[in-house]
Amino acid sequence: MECGVGWIFTKQRHVTLLEGFATYRLVSSTLVAEGLAIKAAICAASNSEMRYLNLLSDSLTLVTLLNNGGVINKLKSLTHLSRKANVPADTLVEEALKLFRLSSAPEL
């Protein structure tokens, strides 16, 4: 399956600093897609030289896995948020998938 991932970096009072998205082919599950989203966000944060990062994800399974597995040691925190609270990032994902499908469509 193909998937799109999106991230939004904000500072206090929800002021947007940076946003982005990516698409991937041949993703085996939604959990893998969520992991790719977190990886992409961390890479984008690193490339923008952010010093502190609080990650929020609407994937409770992934948040639990990463927090309980001791993987999160460089991040300030990784927190679960509701899907309803994640609408702006989901909107970016929808746009990423539209662009991906347009670019992958066969020419007539």
DSSP file (Angstrom, degrees, kcal/mol; ACC not computed):
  #  RESIDUE AA STRUCTURE BP1 BP2  ACC     N-H-->O    O-->H-N    N-H-->O    O-->H-N    TCO  KAPPA ALPHA  PHI   PSI    X-CA   Y-CA   Z-CA
    1    1 A M              0   0    0      0, 0.0    26,-3.4     0, 0.0     2,-0.3   0.000 360.0 360.0 360.0 156.0    0.0    0.0    0.0
    2    2 A E        -     0   0    0     24,-0.2     2,-0.3    23,-0.2    23,-0.2  -0.711 360.0-172.6 -98.2 155.6    1.1    3.6   -0.4
    3    3 A C  E     -A   24   0A   0     21,-2.4    21,-2.6    -2,-0.3     2,-0.4  -0.986  16.9-145.6-145.9 157.7    0.9    6.1    2.4
    4    4 A G  E     -A   23   0A   0     -2,-0.3     2,-0.3    19,-0.2    19,-0.2  -0.938  14.5-165.6-118.8 147.2    1.4    9.8    3.0
    5    5 A V  E     -A   22   0A   0     17,-2.8    17,-2.2    -2,-0.4     2,-0.3  -0.961   5.2-172.6-130.1 150.3    2.8   11.2    6.2
    6    6 A G  E     -A   21   0A   0     -2,-0.3     2,-0.3    15,-0.2    15,-0.2  -0.982   5.1-170.0-142.5 154.5    2.7   14.8    7.4
    7    7 A W  E     -A   20   0A   0     13,-2.5    13,-2.3    -2,-0.3     2,-0.4  -0.994   5.4-164.4-144.6 149.6    4.2   16.9   10.2
    8    8 A I  E     -A   19   0A   0     -2,-0.3     2,-0.6    11,-0.2    11,-0.2  -0.994   8.9-154.6-134.9 126.2    3.7   20.3   11.6
    9    9 A F  E     +A   18   0A   0      9,-3.8     8,-3.6    -2,-0.4     9,-1.4  -0.895  23.5 171.4-101.5 126.1    6.2   22.1   14.0
   10   10 A T  E     -A   16   0A   0     -2,-0.6     6,-0.2     6,-0.3     2,-0.2  -0.885  21.4-147.8-127.6 160.2    4.6   24.7   16.2
   11   11 A K  E >>  -A   15   0A   0      4,-2.2     3,-1.0    -2,-0.3     4,-0.8  -0.550  56.8 -41.4-111.7-172.9    5.7   26.8   19.1
   12   12 A Q  G >4 S+     0   0    0      1,-0.3     3,-0.8    -2,-0.2    -1,-0.3  -0.083 129.0  26.0 -51.2 147.8    3.6   28.0   22.0
   13   13 A R  G 34 S-     0   0    0      1,-0.2    -1,-0.3    -3,-0.1    -2,-0.0   0.719 127.1 -79.7  66.2  23.6    0.2   29.3   21.1
   14   14 A H  G <4 S+     0   0    0     -3,-1.0     2,-0.6     1,-0.2    -1,-0.2   0.777  74.8 163.8  60.5  32.8    0.1   27.0   18.0
   15   15 A V  E <<  -A   11   0A   0     -3,-0.8    -4,-2.2    -4,-0.8     2,-0.3  -0.742  39.1-124.7 -80.9 121.0    2.2   29.3   15.8
   16   16 A T  E     +A   10   0A   0     -2,-0.6    -6,-0.3    -6,-0.2     3,-0.1  -0.511  34.9 171.6 -73.1 127.8    3.4   27.2   12.9
   17   17 A L  E     -     0   0A   0     -8,-3.6     2,-0.3     1,-0.4    -7,-0.2   0.788  67.7 -12.0 -97.7 -41.4    7.2   27.2   12.4
   18   18 A L  E     -A    9   0A   0     -9,-1.4    -9,-3.8     2,-0.0    -1,-0.4  -0.979  57.9-174.4-161.3 143.8    7.5   24.5    9.7
   19   19 A E  E     +A    8   0A   0     -2,-0.3     2,-0.3   -11,-0.2   -11,-0.2  -0.981  13.0 156.5-142.0 157.8    5.3   21.9    8.0
   20   20 A G  E     -A    7   0A   0    -13,-2.3   -13,-2.5    -2,-0.3     2,-0.3  -0.980  18.4-153.0-166.1 174.0    6.0   19.1    5.5
   21   21 A F  E     -A    6   0A   0     -2,-0.3     2,-0.3   -15,-0.2   -15,-0.2  -0.974   4.3-168.7-153.4 164.0    4.9   15.8    4.1
   22   22 A A  E     -A    5   0A   0    -17,-2.2   -17,-2.8    -2,-0.3     2,-0.3  -0.971  12.6-140.5-150.2 159.8    6.2   12.8    2.3
   23   23 A T  E     -A    4   0A   0     -2,-0.3     2,-0.3   -19,-0.2   -19,-0.2  -0.938  13.6-165.9-124.9 151.0    4.8    9.7    0.5
   24   24 A Y  E     -A    3   0A   0    -21,-2.6   -21,-2.4    -2,-0.3     2,-0.3  -0.982   9.5-143.1-135.6 146.1    6.0    6.1    0.6
   25   25 A R  S    S+     0   0    0     -2,-0.3   -23,-0.2   -23,-0.2    -2,-0.0  -0.732  77.4  20.3-102.3 156.9    5.3    3.1   -1.6
   26   26 A L  S    S+     0   0    0     -2,-0.3     2,-0.5     1,-0.2   -24,-0.2   0.892  71.9 169.5  56.4  49.4    4.9   -0.5   -0.4
   27   27 A V        -     0   0    0    -26,-3.4    -1,-0.2    -3,-0.3     3,-0.0  -0.818  25.3-151.4 -92.7 129.1    4.2    0.2    3.2
   28   28 A S        -     0   0    0     -2,-0.5     2,-0.3     1,-0.1    -1,-0.1   0.708  65.0  -1.4 -80.7 -21.3    3.1   -3.0    4.9
   29   29 A S     >  -     0   0    0    -28,-0.1     4,-1.9     1,-0.1     5,-0.1  -0.982  67.1-105.2-160.3 166.4    0.8   -1.6    7.7
   30   30 A T  H  > S+     0   0    0     -2,-0.3     4,-2.4     2,-0.2     5,-0.2   0.835 119.1  57.8 -67.7 -31.3   -0.6    1.5    9.3
   31   31 A L  H  > S+     0   0    0      2,-0.2     4,-2.0     1,-0.2    -1,-0.2   0.909 106.5  47.7 -65.0 -41.1    1.8    1.0   12.2
   32   32 A V  H  > S+     0   0    0      2,-0.2     4,-2.4     1,-0.2    -2,-0.2   0.905 110.5  53.0 -63.7 -41.2    4.8    1.1    9.8
   33   33 A A  H  X S+     0   0    0     -4,-1.9     4,-2.0     1,-0.2    -2,-0.2   0.904 108.3  49.7 -61.1 -41.5    3.3    4.2    8.2
   34   34 A E  H  X S+     0   0    0     -4,-2.4     4,-2.0     2,-0.2    -1,-0.2   0.894 110.1  51.2 -64.3 -39.3    3.1    5.9   11.7
   35   35 A G  H  X S+     0   0    0     -4,-2.0     4,-2.4     1,-0.2    -2,-0.2   0.892 108.7  51.0 -63.8 -39.9    6.7    5.0   12.3
   36   36 A L  H  X S+     0   0    0     -4,-2.4     4,-2.7     2,-0.2    -1,-0.2   0.863 107.5  54.5 -64.6 -35.6    7.7    6.5    9.0
   37   37 A A  H  X S+     0   0    0     -4,-2.0     4,-2.2     2,-0.2    -2,-0.2   0.926 109.9  45.6 -63.5 -44.6    5.8    9.7   10.0
   38   38 A I  H  X S+     0   0    0     -4,-2.0     4,-2.5     2,-0.2    -2,-0.2   0.919 113.2  50.2 -65.4 -43.2    7.8   10.0   13.2
   39   39 A K  H  X S+     0   0    0     -4,-2.4     4,-2.5     1,-0.2    -2,-0.2   0.925 111.1  48.9 -60.4 -44.7   11.1    9.3   11.4
   40   40 A A  H  X S+     0   0    0     -4,-2.7     4,-2.4     1,-0.2    -1,-0.2   0.895 111.5  49.5 -63.0 -40.3   10.3   11.9    8.8
   41   41 A A  H  X S+     0   0    0     -4,-2.2     4,-2.4     2,-0.2    -1,-0.2   0.907 110.9  49.2 -65.7 -41.7    9.4   14.5   11.5
   42   42 A I  H  X S+     0   0    0     -4,-2.5     4,-2.5     2,-0.2    -2,-0.2   0.914 112.0  48.9 -64.4 -42.1   12.6   13.8   13.4
   43   43 A C  H  X S+     0   0    0     -4,-2.5     4,-2.6     2,-0.2    -2,-0.2   0.917 111.8  48.8 -63.3 -42.9   14.7   14.1   10.3
   44   44 A A  H  X S+     0   0    0     -4,-2.4     4,-1.4     2,-0.2    -2,-0.2   0.901 112.0  49.0 -64.0 -40.3   13.0   17.4    9.4
   45   45 A A  H  <>S+     0   0    0     -4,-2.4     5,-2.2     2,-0.2     4,-0.2   0.913 112.0  48.9 -64.4 -42.5   13.5   18.7   12.9
   46   46 A S  H ><5S+     0   0    0     -4,-2.5     3,-1.3     1,-0.2    -2,-0.2   0.913 110.2  50.5 -63.6 -43.4   17.2   17.7   12.8
   47   47 A N  H 3<5S+     0   0    0     -4,-2.6    -1,-0.2     1,-0.3    -2,-0.2   0.772 109.9  50.6 -66.6 -25.9   17.7   19.4    9.4
   48   48 A S  T 3<5S-     0   0    0     -4,-1.4    -1,-0.3    -5,-0.2    -2,-0.2   0.391 112.5-122.0 -92.8   4.0   16.1   22.6   10.7
   49   49 A E  T < 5 +     0   0    0     -3,-1.3    -3,-0.2    -4,-0.2     2,-0.2   0.798  45.5 173.5  62.0  33.7   18.4   22.5   13.7
   50   50 A M      < -     0   0    0     -5,-2.2    -1,-0.2    -6,-0.1     3,-0.1  -0.497  21.8-156.5 -67.6 140.0   15.6   22.5   16.3
   51   51 A R  S    S+     0   0    0      1,-0.2     2,-0.4    -2,-0.2    -1,-0.1   0.804  73.0  31.7 -90.7 -31.5   17.1   22.0   19.7
   52   52 A Y        -     0   0    0     -7,-0.0     2,-0.4    23,-0.0    -1,-0.2  -0.970  64.1-172.9-130.9 144.1   14.0   20.6   21.5
   53   53 A L        -     0   0    0     -2,-0.4    23,-1.7    21,-0.2    24,-1.0  -0.969  12.2-171.6-142.7 122.6   11.2   18.4   20.2
   54   54 A N  E     -b   77   0B   0     -2,-0.4     2,-0.4    22,-0.2    24,-0.2  -0.965  23.6-152.1-106.9 114.9    8.0   17.2   21.7
   55   55 A L  E     -b   78   0B   0     22,-2.6    24,-3.0    -2,-0.6     2,-0.4  -0.712  11.1-169.0 -92.0 137.7    6.4   14.7   19.4
   56   56 A L  E     +b   79   0B   0     -2,-0.4     2,-0.3    22,-0.2    24,-0.2  -0.986   9.6 175.4-122.2 135.9    2.7   14.1   19.3
   57   57 A S  E     -b   80   0B   0     22,-2.3    24,-2.1    -2,-0.4     6,-0.0  -0.994  33.8-145.0-139.7 144.9    1.2   11.2   17.5
   58   58 A D  S    S+     0   0    0     -2,-0.3     2,-1.0    22,-0.2    25,-0.2   0.331  79.4  96.9 -89.2   8.9   -2.4    9.9   17.1
   59   59 A S     >  -     0   0    0      1,-0.2     4,-2.5    23,-0.1     5,-0.2  -0.796  50.4-178.3 -98.3  94.3   -1.1    6.3   17.1
   60   60 A L  H  > S+     0   0    0     -2,-1.0     4,-2.5     1,-0.2     5,-0.2   0.871  81.2  56.7 -59.8 -37.6   -1.4    5.1   20.7
   61   61 A T  H  > S+     0   0    0      2,-0.2     4,-2.5     1,-0.2    -1,-0.2   0.934 110.7  42.2 -60.2 -47.5    0.1    1.7   19.8
   62   62 A L  H  > S+     0   0    0      2,-0.2     4,-2.9     1,-0.2     5,-0.3   0.911 113.2  52.1 -68.9 -42.0    3.3    3.3   18.4
   63   63 A V  H  X S+     0   0    0     -4,-2.5     4,-2.5     1,-0.2     5,-0.2   0.930 112.8  46.1 -58.8 -45.2    3.6    5.9   21.3
   64   64 A T  H  X S+     0   0    0     -4,-2.5     4,-2.6    -5,-0.2     5,-0.3   0.931 113.0  49.8 -63.4 -46.3    3.3    3.0   23.8
   65   65 A L  H  X S+     0   0    0     -4,-2.5     4,-1.5    -5,-0.2     6,-0.3   0.936 115.4  42.2 -58.1 -48.7    5.8    0.8   22.0
   66   66 A L  H  <>S+     0   0    0     -4,-2.9     5,-1.3     1,-0.2     6,-1.0   0.903 117.0  46.1 -69.6 -41.2    8.4    3.6   21.7
   67   67 A N  H ><5S+     0   0    0     -4,-2.5     3,-0.6    -5,-0.3    -1,-0.2   0.895 118.3  41.5 -68.8 -39.5    7.9    4.9   25.2
   68   68 A N  H 3<5S+     0   0    0     -4,-2.6    -1,-0.2    -5,-0.2    -2,-0.2   0.687 108.8  60.1 -82.5 -18.3    8.0    1.5   26.9
   69   69 A G  T 3<5S-     0   0    0     -4,-1.5    -1,-0.2    -5,-0.3    -2,-0.2   0.428 107.8-119.1 -89.7   1.6   10.8    0.1   24.7
   70   70 A G  T < 5S+     0   0    0     -3,-0.6    -3,-0.1    -4,-0.3    -4,-0.1   0.640  77.5 125.7  73.2  13.6   13.3    2.8   25.9
   71   71 A V      < +     0   0    0     -5,-1.3     2,-1.3    -6,-0.3     3,-0.4   0.843  52.3  78.5 -72.6 -33.0   13.7    4.1   22.3
   72   72 A I        +     0   0    0     -6,-1.0    -1,-0.1     1,-0.2     6,-0.1  -0.635  50.0 120.7 -84.7  97.2   12.9    7.6   23.3
   73   73 A N  S    S+     0   0    0     -2,-1.3    -1,-0.2     4,-0.1    -2,-0.1   0.545  72.6  46.8-127.0 -20.4   16.0    9.0   24.9
   74   74 A K  S    S+     0   0    0     -3,-0.4     2,-0.2     3,-0.0   -21,-0.2   0.642  97.9  82.9 -95.8 -17.9   16.9   12.0   22.6
   75   75 A L  S    S-     0   0    0      1,-0.1   -21,-0.1   -23,-0.1     3,-0.1  -0.524  76.3-134.8 -86.3 153.4   13.4   13.5   22.5
   76   76 A K  S    S-     0   0    0    -23,-1.7     2,-0.3     1,-0.3   -22,-0.2   0.905  82.7 -28.5 -70.2 -41.3   12.0   15.7   25.2
   77   77 A S  E     -b   54   0B   0    -24,-1.0   -22,-2.6     2,-0.0     2,-0.4  -0.975  44.7-145.6-166.3 160.8    8.7   13.6   25.0
   78   78 A L  E     +b   55   0B   0     -2,-0.3     2,-0.4   -24,-0.2   -22,-0.2  -0.971  31.3 179.8-132.9 118.2    6.5   11.5   22.8
   79   79 A T  E     -b   56   0B   0    -24,-3.0   -22,-2.3    -2,-0.4     2,-0.3  -0.910  26.3-124.5-127.0 144.6    2.8   11.9   23.6
   80   80 A H  E     -b   57   0B   0     -2,-0.4     2,-0.3   -24,-0.2   -22,-0.2  -0.673  29.2-177.7 -83.4 140.6   -0.4   10.5   22.2
   81   81 A L        -     0   0    0    -24,-2.1   -21,-0.1    -2,-0.3     5,-0.1  -0.946  32.8 -92.6-133.0 159.5   -3.1   12.9   21.0
   82   82 A S     >  -     0   0    0     -2,-0.3     4,-0.6     1,-0.1     3,-0.3  -0.267  29.0-120.0 -69.4 155.3   -6.6   12.3   19.7
   83   83 A R  T >4 S+     0   0    0      1,-0.2     3,-0.9     2,-0.2     7,-0.2   0.868 115.7  59.1 -61.1 -35.8   -7.2   11.9   16.0
   84   84 A K  G >4 S+     0   0    0      1,-0.3     3,-0.9     2,-0.2    -1,-0.2   0.867 104.4  49.5 -61.6 -36.9   -9.5   14.9   16.2
   85   85 A A  G 34 S+     0   0    0     -3,-0.3    -1,-0.3     1,-0.2    -2,-0.2   0.613 105.3  60.4 -76.2 -11.7   -6.6   17.0   17.5
   86   86 A N  G <X  +     0   0    0     -3,-0.9     4,-2.2    -4,-0.6     3,-0.3   0.172  66.6 116.1-102.4  16.8   -4.4   15.8   14.6
   87   87 A V  H <> S+     0   0    0     -3,-0.9     4,-2.3     1,-0.2     5,-0.2   0.874  70.7  56.2 -57.3 -43.3   -6.6   17.2   11.8
   88   88 A P  H  > S+     0   0    0      0, 0.0     4,-1.6     0, 0.0    -1,-0.2   0.919 111.2  43.5 -58.8 -42.0   -4.0   19.7   10.5
   89   89 A A  H  > S+     0   0    0     -3,-0.3     4,-2.0     1,-0.2    -2,-0.2   0.888 111.9  53.8 -69.1 -38.2   -1.4   17.0   10.0
   90   90 A D  H  X S+     0   0    0     -4,-2.2     4,-2.2     1,-0.2    -1,-0.2   0.861 105.2  54.9 -63.4 -34.4   -4.0   14.6    8.5
   91   91 A T  H  X S+     0   0    0     -4,-2.3     4,-2.0     2,-0.2    -1,-0.2   0.900 106.3  51.0 -64.4 -41.1   -4.9   17.3    6.0
   92   92 A L  H  X S+     0   0    0     -4,-1.6     4,-2.4     1,-0.2    -2,-0.2   0.900 108.5  52.5 -60.6 -40.8   -1.2   17.5    4.9
   93   93 A V  H  X S+     0   0    0     -4,-2.0     4,-2.5     2,-0.2    -2,-0.2   0.912 106.8  51.9 -62.4 -43.6   -1.2   13.7    4.4
   94   94 A E  H  X S+     0   0    0     -4,-2.2     4,-2.1     1,-0.2    -1,-0.2   0.909 111.1  47.9 -60.4 -41.8   -4.3   13.9    2.2
   95   95 A E  H  X S+     0   0    0     -4,-2.0     4,-2.4     2,-0.2    -1,-0.2   0.899 109.8  52.9 -65.2 -40.5   -2.6   16.6    0.1
   96   96 A A  H  X S+     0   0    0     -4,-2.4     4,-2.5     1,-0.2    -2,-0.2   0.917 110.1  47.6 -60.8 -43.9    0.6   14.5   -0.1
   97   97 A L  H  X S+     0   0    0     -4,-2.5     4,-2.8     2,-0.2     5,-0.2   0.884 109.6  52.9 -67.4 -38.0   -1.4   11.5   -1.3
   98   98 A K  H  X S+     0   0    0     -4,-2.1     4,-2.3     2,-0.2    -2,-0.2   0.945 112.6  44.7 -60.4 -47.4   -3.2   13.5   -4.0
   99   99 A L  H  X S+     0   0    0     -4,-2.4     4,-2.4     2,-0.2    -2,-0.2   0.902 113.1  51.3 -63.2 -41.3    0.1   14.8   -5.3
  100  100 A F  H  X S+     0   0    0     -4,-2.5     4,-1.6     1,-0.2    -2,-0.2   0.927 111.5  46.5 -61.3 -46.5    1.6   11.3   -5.2
  101  101 A R  H  X S+     0   0    0     -4,-2.8     4,-0.8     1,-0.2    -1,-0.2   0.875 112.1  51.1 -66.9 -36.8   -1.3    9.8   -7.1
  102  102 A L  H  < S+     0   0    0     -4,-2.3     3,-0.5    -5,-0.2    -1,-0.2   0.912 112.3  46.0 -64.9 -41.8   -1.2   12.6   -9.7
  103  103 A S  H  < S+     0   0    0     -4,-2.4    -1,-0.2     1,-0.2    -2,-0.2   0.752 115.2  47.8 -73.6 -22.6    2.5   12.2  -10.3
  104  104 A S  H  < S+     0   0    0     -4,-1.6    -1,-0.2    -5,-0.2    -2,-0.2   0.534  85.3 112.8 -93.3  -8.3    2.1    8.4  -10.5
  105  105 A A  S  < S-     0   0    0     -4,-0.8     2,-0.1    -3,-0.5    -3,-0.0  -0.388  75.3-110.2 -68.1 139.4   -0.8    8.5  -12.9
  106  106 A P        -     0   0    0      0, 0.0     2,-0.2     0, 0.0    -1,-0.1  -0.412  34.7-110.5 -67.7 145.0   -0.1    7.1  -16.4
  107  107 A E              0   0    0      1,-0.1    -3,-0.0    -2,-0.1     0, 0.0  -0.518 360.0 360.0 -76.0 143.6    0.0    9.7  -19.1
  108  108 A L              0   0    0     -2,-0.2    -1,-0.1     0, 0.0     0, 0.0   0.423 360.0 360.0 -92.5 360.0   -2.9    9.5  -21.6
